[in-house]
Amino acid sequence: MRQQAPVVIECLALNIGQLRPLGGSGLLSAIDKRPVDGSVRITRLGLSGDAQGDRAHHGGPDKALHHYPADHYDRWAAELPGHAALFQNGAFGENISSRGFTEADVCVGDRWRLGKALLEVSQGRQPCRRLDLRFALPDMVERVRDTGRTGWYYRVLEEGEAAAGDRLSLVERPHPRWSVARVFEVLFGPHKDAAALADLLRLGVLADGWRQRAARRLLDTAG
């Protein structure tokens, strides 16, 4: 993790999506999100007007908002020039777009003020097959996972209004050792670190689904 993470940064866009057929699959999804003009309310379950196609795996209090760094888009466009036009705010289904910090700079448990809302980082994004369909690439999930360009999720501690151009301000960082990038590596990387997994299990701010994954992986280390 970088030694000095930015503590204030501009929100470039707040994005919402509606259910539409995804690619030629007929699967309904709201992954194609578009920037909202003006102020929008952030609720415990996300941005007002936003939709999720699979509520069993997307959304809910621990995954109310998805944040994706626009810092990654230039690299994606260089690596996948045939899809360059897609790499813009909202393309990965994110609700919040910004520049200036990435998964290496943000920690689980961070509390960020955005407009009138208070957000807490709950976990990284675990990519799913909707990304393959979204970008019409059979290996987009693997690309996102292997690069670690996943983004992260927030739970909403205090509801409130926000708008593009508002600042994201770091209020508290209780777990500076646990960047989103490090958590993702411990849970999904090739090396199983029993001590790190045990530490994650004690990290109460980590979303329950990822704590369960830590528990399963810890059991695997004993097998």
C-alpha positions as a LaTeX table, in Angstrom:
\begin{tabular}{lrrr}
\hline
Residue & $x$ (\AA) & $y$ (\AA) & $z$ (\AA) \\
\hline
Met1 & 0.00 & 0.00 & 0.00 \\
Arg2 & 1.23 & 3.49 & $-0.77$ \\
Gln3 & 2.51 & 5.41 & 2.20 \\
Gln4 & 0.27 & 8.47 & 1.79 \\
Ala5 & $-3.24$ & 7.86 & 0.51 \\
Pro6 & $-5.18$ & 10.87 & $-0.74$ \\
Val7 & $-7.66$ & 12.09 & 1.86 \\
Val8 & $-9.80$ & 14.37 & $-0.30$ \\
Ile9 & $-10.74$ & 13.77 & $-3.92$ \\
Glu10 & $-13.43$ & 14.87 & $-6.35$ \\
Cys11 & $-16.35$ & 12.64 & $-7.27$ \\
Leu12 & $-16.39$ & 12.71 & $-11.08$ \\
Ala13 & $-19.79$ & 11.11 & $-11.54$ \\
Leu14 & $-22.65$ & 9.36 & $-9.77$ \\
Asn15 & $-24.10$ & 6.67 & $-12.02$ \\
Ile16 & $-27.36$ & 4.74 & $-12.08$ \\
Gly17 & $-28.73$ & 2.07 & $-14.40$ \\
Gln18 & $-32.02$ & 0.51 & $-15.41$ \\
Leu19 & $-32.73$ & $-3.12$ & $-16.22$ \\
Arg20 & $-32.01$ & $-3.93$ & $-19.86$ \\
Pro21 & $-31.19$ & $-7.13$ & $-21.76$ \\
Leu22 & $-27.44$ & $-7.66$ & $-21.56$ \\
Gly23 & $-25.78$ & $-8.42$ & $-24.88$ \\
Gly24 & $-27.54$ & $-11.19$ & $-26.76$ \\
Ser25 & $-28.12$ & $-13.24$ & $-23.62$ \\
Gly26 & $-31.56$ & $-11.87$ & $-22.75$ \\
Leu27 & $-30.30$ & $-11.56$ & $-19.15$ \\
Leu28 & $-31.70$ & $-8.45$ & $-17.49$ \\
Ser29 & $-29.00$ & $-6.31$ & $-15.94$ \\
Ala30 & $-28.40$ & $-2.72$ & $-14.84$ \\
Ile31 & $-24.61$ & $-2.93$ & $-15.21$ \\
Asp32 & $-24.67$ & $-0.29$ & $-17.95$ \\
Lys33 & $-24.88$ & 2.75 & $-15.69$ \\
Arg34 & $-25.00$ & 6.38 & $-16.80$ \\
Pro35 & $-24.05$ & 9.62 & $-14.99$ \\
Val36 & $-26.82$ & 11.49 & $-13.16$ \\
Asp37 & $-27.22$ & 15.23 & $-13.54$ \\
Gly38 & $-27.64$ & 17.18 & $-10.34$ \\
Ser39 & $-28.13$ & 15.93 & $-6.82$ \\
Val40 & $-29.18$ & 12.36 & $-6.00$ \\
Arg41 & $-30.08$ & 10.76 & $-2.70$ \\
Ile42 & $-27.83$ & 8.08 & $-1.24$ \\
Thr43 & $-29.90$ & 5.63 & 0.81 \\
Arg44 & $-28.98$ & 2.57 & 2.87 \\
Leu45 & $-29.52$ & 0.46 & $-0.26$ \\
Gly46 & $-27.75$ & 2.72 & $-2.76$ \\
Leu47 & $-28.49$ & 5.57 & $-5.14$ \\
Ser48 & $-32.11$ & 6.53 & $-5.65$ \\
Gly49 & $-33.28$ & 5.38 & $-9.07$ \\
Asp50 & $-30.63$ & 2.69 & $-9.46$ \\
Ala51 & $-31.53$ & $-0.95$ & $-10.16$ \\
Gln52 & $-29.86$ & $-4.37$ & $-9.78$ \\
Gly53 & $-30.65$ & $-7.36$ & $-11.94$ \\
Asp54 & $-29.54$ & $-10.01$ & $-9.45$ \\
Arg55 & $-30.35$ & $-8.95$ & $-5.91$ \\
Ala56 & $-29.08$ & $-12.26$ & $-4.51$ \\
His57 & $-25.52$ & $-11.28$ & $-5.44$ \\
His58 & $-25.63$ & $-7.52$ & $-6.03$ \\
Gly59 & $-26.81$ & $-4.70$ & $-3.82$ \\
Gly60 & $-27.95$ & $-4.97$ & $-0.21$ \\
Pro61 & $-26.61$ & $-3.06$ & 2.80 \\
Asp62 & $-23.02$ & $-4.34$ & 2.49 \\
Lys63 & $-22.89$ & $-3.61$ & $-1.25$ \\
Ala64 & $-25.04$ & $-0.51$ & $-1.43$ \\
Leu65 & $-22.62$ & 1.45 & $-3.65$ \\
His66 & $-19.92$ & 0.31 & $-6.04$ \\
His67 & $-16.94$ & 2.63 & $-6.57$ \\
Tyr68 & $-14.62$ & 2.15 & $-9.54$ \\
Pro69 & $-11.49$ & 4.26 & $-10.13$ \\
Ala70 & $-11.55$ & 6.00 & $-13.49$ \\
Asp71 & $-7.74$ & 5.84 & $-13.18$ \\
His72 & $-7.99$ & 2.33 & $-14.69$ \\
Tyr73 & $-9.83$ & 3.30 & $-17.85$ \\
Asp74 & $-6.80$ & 4.46 & $-19.84$ \\
Arg75 & $-5.06$ & 1.15 & $-19.17$ \\
Trp76 & $-8.13$ & $-0.83$ & $-20.18$ \\
Ala77 & $-8.45$ & 1.16 & $-23.39$ \\
Ala78 & $-4.77$ & 0.58 & $-24.22$ \\
Glu79 & $-5.06$ & $-3.14$ & $-23.56$ \\
Leu80 & $-8.41$ & $-3.55$ & $-25.33$ \\
Pro81 & $-8.46$ & $-0.89$ & $-28.06$ \\
Gly82 & $-11.41$ & $-2.50$ & $-29.82$ \\
His83 & $-13.51$ & $-1.78$ & $-26.73$ \\
Ala84 & $-12.03$ & 1.62 & $-25.89$ \\
Ala85 & $-15.32$ & 3.48 & $-26.37$ \\
Leu86 & $-16.88$ & 1.54 & $-23.50$ \\
Phe87 & $-14.29$ & 2.56 & $-20.91$ \\
Gln88 & $-15.96$ & 5.57 & $-19.36$ \\
Asn89 & $-17.78$ & 6.41 & $-16.15$ \\
Gly90 & $-20.31$ & 3.70 & $-15.28$ \\
Ala91 & $-18.94$ & 1.02 & $-17.61$ \\
Phe92 & $-18.18$ & $-1.47$ & $-14.84$ \\
Gly93 & $-21.53$ & $-0.93$ & $-13.17$ \\
Glu94 & $-20.08$ & 1.52 & $-10.69$ \\
Asn95 & $-22.18$ & 4.08 & $-8.87$ \\
Ile96 & $-19.22$ & 6.33 & $-8.02$ \\
Ser97 & $-16.43$ & 7.38 & $-10.39$ \\
Ser98 & $-13.31$ & 9.27 & $-9.32$ \\
Arg99 & $-9.63$ & 9.72 & $-10.07$ \\
Gly100 & $-6.70$ & 9.85 & $-7.68$ \\
Phe101 & $-6.93$ & 6.68 & $-5.63$ \\
Thr102 & $-7.27$ & 3.00 & $-6.37$ \\
Glu103 & $-7.60$ & $-0.32$ & $-4.55$ \\
Ala104 & $-4.07$ & 0.15 & $-3.19$ \\
Asp105 & $-5.05$ & 3.42 & $-1.50$ \\
Val106 & $-8.38$ & 2.50 & 0.09 \\
Cys107 & $-8.80$ & 0.30 & 3.15 \\
Val108 & $-11.65$ & $-1.84$ & 4.41 \\
Gly109 & $-13.34$ & 0.08 & 7.20 \\
Asp110 & $-12.47$ & 3.50 & 5.74 \\
Arg111 & $-15.20$ & 6.04 & 6.37 \\
Trp112 & $-15.67$ & 8.60 & 3.62 \\
Arg113 & $-17.95$ & 11.63 & 3.55 \\
Leu114 & $-19.58$ & 12.23 & 0.16 \\
Gly115 & $-21.94$ & 15.20 & 0.13 \\
Lys116 & $-24.19$ & 14.68 & 3.14 \\
Ala117 & $-23.75$ & 10.89 & 3.20 \\
Leu118 & $-21.25$ & 8.87 & 5.24 \\
Leu119 & $-19.93$ & 5.72 & 3.59 \\
Glu120 & $-17.87$ & 2.80 & 4.91 \\
Val121 & $-15.76$ & 0.49 & 2.72 \\
Ser122 & $-17.09$ & $-3.04$ & 3.24 \\
Gln123 & $-15.28$ & $-5.21$ & 0.65 \\
Gly124 & $-13.75$ & $-5.26$ & $-2.80$ \\
Arg125 & $-15.72$ & $-6.18$ & $-5.89$ \\
Gln126 & $-15.75$ & $-9.86$ & $-6.80$ \\
Pro127 & $-16.18$ & $-9.84$ & $-10.61$ \\
Cys128 & $-18.98$ & $-11.90$ & $-12.11$ \\
Arg129 & $-19.87$ & $-13.16$ & $-15.59$ \\
Arg130 & $-21.98$ & $-10.10$ & $-16.34$ \\
Leu131 & $-18.69$ & $-8.39$ & $-17.14$ \\
Asp132 & $-18.03$ & $-10.94$ & $-19.90$ \\
Leu133 & $-21.42$ & $-10.14$ & $-21.40$ \\
Arg134 & $-21.07$ & $-6.40$ & $-20.87$ \\
Phe135 & $-17.79$ & $-6.22$ & $-22.80$ \\
Ala136 & $-18.48$ & $-9.15$ & $-25.16$ \\
Leu137 & $-15.26$ & $-10.81$ & $-24.03$ \\
Pro138 & $-15.17$ & $-14.40$ & $-22.73$ \\
Asp139 & $-12.36$ & $-13.67$ & $-20.26$ \\
Met140 & $-13.20$ & $-10.21$ & $-18.90$ \\
Val141 & $-13.82$ & $-11.62$ & $-15.42$ \\
Glu142 & $-10.37$ & $-13.16$ & $-15.40$ \\
Arg143 & $-8.81$ & $-9.93$ & $-16.67$ \\
Val144 & $-10.43$ & $-7.90$ & $-13.89$ \\
Arg145 & $-9.55$ & $-10.47$ & $-11.23$ \\
Asp146 & $-5.94$ & $-10.96$ & $-12.36$ \\
Thr147 & $-5.21$ & $-7.23$ & $-12.63$ \\
Gly148 & $-6.90$ & $-6.41$ & $-9.32$ \\
Arg149 & $-8.77$ & $-3.54$ & $-10.99$ \\
Thr150 & $-11.98$ & $-4.46$ & $-9.23$ \\
Gly151 & $-13.23$ & $-1.41$ & $-7.40$ \\
Trp152 & $-14.90$ & $-1.71$ & $-4.00$ \\
Tyr153 & $-18.22$ & $-1.50$ & $-2.19$ \\
Tyr154 & $-19.59$ & 0.77 & 0.51 \\
Arg155 & $-22.25$ & 0.39 & 3.13 \\
Val156 & $-24.12$ & 3.61 & 3.92 \\
Leu157 & $-23.86$ & 4.72 & 7.54 \\
Glu158 & $-25.64$ & 8.04 & 7.06 \\
Glu159 & $-28.01$ & 8.77 & 4.19 \\
Gly160 & $-27.86$ & 12.07 & 2.35 \\
Glu161 & $-27.71$ & 13.98 & $-0.91$ \\
Ala162 & $-24.64$ & 14.10 & $-3.14$ \\
Ala163 & $-23.72$ & 15.19 & $-6.65$ \\
Ala164 & $-20.91$ & 14.93 & $-9.16$ \\
Gly165 & $-18.24$ & 17.44 & $-8.21$ \\
Asp166 & $-18.69$ & 16.85 & $-4.48$ \\
Arg167 & $-15.58$ & 15.87 & $-2.56$ \\
Leu168 & $-14.91$ & 12.48 & $-1.07$ \\
Ser169 & $-13.22$ & 13.17 & 2.25 \\
Leu170 & $-11.60$ & 10.53 & 4.42 \\
Val171 & $-13.08$ & 10.75 & 7.92 \\
Glu172 & $-11.52$ & 7.71 & 9.60 \\
Arg173 & $-9.13$ & 4.86 & 8.74 \\
Pro174 & $-9.24$ & 2.23 & 11.51 \\
His175 & $-7.51$ & $-0.54$ & 9.54 \\
Pro176 & $-4.61$ & 0.96 & 7.55 \\
Arg177 & $-2.97$ & $-2.46$ & 7.04 \\
Trp178 & $-5.96$ & $-3.80$ & 5.12 \\
Ser179 & $-6.09$ & $-2.10$ & 1.74 \\
Val180 & $-8.72$ & $-3.41$ & $-0.64$ \\
Ala181 & $-5.87$ & $-4.72$ & $-2.80$ \\
Arg182 & $-4.36$ & $-6.68$ & 0.08 \\
Val183 & $-7.71$ & $-8.15$ & 1.16 \\
Phe184 & $-8.37$ & $-9.29$ & $-2.40$ \\
Glu185 & $-4.94$ & $-10.92$ & $-2.64$ \\
Val186 & $-5.38$ & $-12.77$ & 0.67 \\
Leu187 & $-8.83$ & $-14.05$ & $-0.30$ \\
Phe188 & $-8.29$ & $-14.80$ & $-4.00$ \\
Gly189 & $-4.53$ & $-14.95$ & $-4.60$ \\
Pro190 & $-2.61$ & $-18.19$ & $-5.20$ \\
His191 & $-0.87$ & $-18.16$ & $-1.81$ \\
Lys192 & $-2.90$ & $-19.15$ & 1.24 \\
Asp193 & $-1.72$ & $-17.18$ & 4.27 \\
Ala194 & $-3.29$ & $-18.71$ & 7.38 \\
Ala195 & $-2.25$ & $-15.87$ & 9.68 \\
Ala196 & $-3.64$ & $-13.19$ & 7.36 \\
Leu197 & $-6.88$ & $-15.14$ & 6.90 \\
Ala198 & $-7.28$ & $-15.44$ & 10.68 \\
Asp199 & $-6.78$ & $-11.66$ & 10.97 \\
Leu200 & $-9.47$ & $-11.09$ & 8.34 \\
Leu201 & $-11.91$ & $-13.19$ & 10.32 \\
Arg202 & $-11.48$ & $-10.76$ & 13.20 \\
Leu203 & $-12.08$ & $-7.74$ & 10.97 \\
Gly204 & $-15.66$ & $-6.93$ & 11.93 \\
Val205 & $-16.11$ & $-4.24$ & 9.27 \\
Leu206 & $-15.44$ & $-6.73$ & 6.46 \\
Ala207 & $-18.67$ & $-7.77$ & 4.72 \\
Asp208 & $-20.03$ & $-11.07$ & 6.00 \\
Gly209 & $-19.74$ & $-12.80$ & 2.63 \\
Trp210 & $-16.01$ & $-12.14$ & 2.48 \\
Arg211 & $-15.51$ & $-13.16$ & 6.10 \\
Gln212 & $-17.17$ & $-16.45$ & 5.22 \\
Arg213 & $-14.77$ & $-16.83$ & 2.30 \\
Ala214 & $-11.86$ & $-16.18$ & 4.67 \\
Ala215 & $-13.18$ & $-18.90$ & 6.98 \\
Arg216 & $-13.46$ & $-21.41$ & 4.14 \\
Arg217 & $-10.00$ & $-20.62$ & 2.85 \\
Leu218 & $-8.55$ & $-20.89$ & 6.34 \\
Leu219 & $-10.04$ & $-24.37$ & 6.64 \\
Asp220 & $-8.41$ & $-25.26$ & 3.33 \\
Thr221 & $-5.00$ & $-24.31$ & 4.71 \\
Ala222 & $-5.43$ & $-26.93$ & 7.42 \\
Gly223 & $-6.41$ & $-29.66$ & 4.94 \\
\hline
\end{tabular}
